[in-house]
């Protein structure tokens, strides 16, 4: 890969709301090249329809509807990603859906890495008392991650800063091997 919007990875992470004794779900879509979380779903349920909505919003945000080469969408074989709703969305939006083999999270390494960072820097540091509190803290972390958290692989820039510098050709492009 040599630019953003060539390969996107999606996966699901869950967290726990101590005060309500229930789980929440965060489904995230990451651009493998610029490491930005392009879109996500945060909720008490996580279904194929949510994956389809993320895909649609991500394509819109990245202005990919009028492009001939849409990003490849890489996922595991979770129920959200093998659902009829998600497969139908991939066909409708003319995107290639690539599923990794079972028990090979290393083939979805970028989203797995992001979820590991989210766990360490956000979820483990907070004991959520309510859904609203979890939503606010996690979505604020996602803003921080995209706008301010620096990445060594991005010339010590945040994903947003890197994206702007890349678009203006202020940085030397590199190849990401996947």
N, C-alpha and C positions, 0 to 999 in steps of 0.2 A: 504494500500500500504506500502511496506517495502523497495522499491528500485526505482531508476530511470527507465524510459522506461516501466512503467506499465500503466500510464494514461497520455495522452496528451490532452490539451484543445486548441481549436482554436476559434478566433473571429476576428471581423473587427472593427477598430477605424478609424475615419476620422479626418482630420485637414484642416485648411483653409490657402490658399496662398493669403495674402492681396494684394500683388503687381500684381497678375494676376486674382484676383477675381474668384478663382475656388478652388475646394476641391481636396485633395489627400486622398488616402486610405492606411492604414497599416493593413494587415492581419498577425496575429502573431500566432505562435504555441508555447505553454509553456509546459514544463515537470512539472507536478504537484508536484513531489517529490523534485527535485533539483531546481525548480523555474527558470531554464534556458530558455531563448527564443531560441529554437532549430533552428527555421527558420522563415522567414517572406517574405512577398511580399509588396513592396512599389510602388505605381503607381497611375495613374490618373483614372484607371479602376480597378475593383476588381470582378473577375468572378470565376466560378467553376473551370476553367482550372488553375487558379492561386492557388486555394486550393489544387488541385491535384499535382501541381508542388511542393508546400511546403511539402506535405506529402512525396513525393518521395525523395526530398532532405533531409528531416529530418530522414527518415529511413536510408538513406545512411550515413549521418553524425554520427548517433548513432549506426551504424553497426547492424541494425536490420533485414537485408534481410535474413540472415541465421539462425535466431532465430525461435524457434517453437512458443513462446509466444510473439507476437508483441504487441505494446501498443494499448490500446483502445483509439479511437479518439472521444472526446466529443465536441460537438458543439451545437449552438442554431439552429434554423430553418431558418436562413437567406438564401437568394437565392443561394449564392455560395455553401452552404453546402447541399442543397436539389437538386442540379443540377445533371444531368446525368453524366457530366464529373467527378465530385468528387465521386459519388457513384461507377462509373466504376473503378476509381483509388483505392478506398477502397477494392473492390472485387479483382482487379488485384494483389494488394499487400497483400491480405489476412489479412486485418485489420478490426476489429469490429468498426463500426461507431455508436456511441451512441448519439442520439439527446435528448436534454433536453426538457421538456414540455414548451409550449409557456408561456411567461411572468414569467419565473423563472430564472433570471440571477444569483441568488444565487447558482444554481446548476452548474454554470460555474464560480465559485467564483475566482479561481486563475487567469484566463486570464482577468476577469473583474477587479480584483485588480491591475494587471499589467497595464492595460489600464488607470486606475484611476491615478496610479503613473506617468505614461507617460504624462498624461494630466497636472498634477500638476508640475512635475519637468522639463518638456521639452516644451510641446505645449503652455502652458499659459505664459511661459517666453520668447517666441520668436514670433515676427511678421514677418512671412516669406514674402520676396519680390519676390521670384522666386521658381520654382519647384526644381531647382538645390540646392538652399539654404536649402529648407525644407528637401530634400533628405540627404544632408550632415549632417545637425544638428540632424535629427532623427536617421539616421544610426549610427552616433557617439554616440548618447545616448544609443542605443541598445548595442553597444560594452561596454560602461561604465557600463550599467546595468548588463550585464553578467560577466564582468571581475572585476569590482571594487566596485559595490554597495553592501554593506553588508545587510544581512537579519537576523533579530533576530531568525527567525525560522530555520536558517541554522547555528546555533552556531556562529553567527556574522561573517560569511564568505560570500563571493560573490558566486553566482551559480557555476562559474568555479572552485573556490577554494574548495567549498564543494564537487563538483564532483570528483576532484582529491583526496581529503582526503577520500571520501567514497570508491573510487576504491582501494586505498591503505589500507583500513580498519583502518584508523587512528582516526575515530570517531565512536561513538556508534550509530548504526542505530536506527531509530525511526519509529513509525507507523503514517501514515497520514490517517485520516478518511475522507472519501468522501461520 
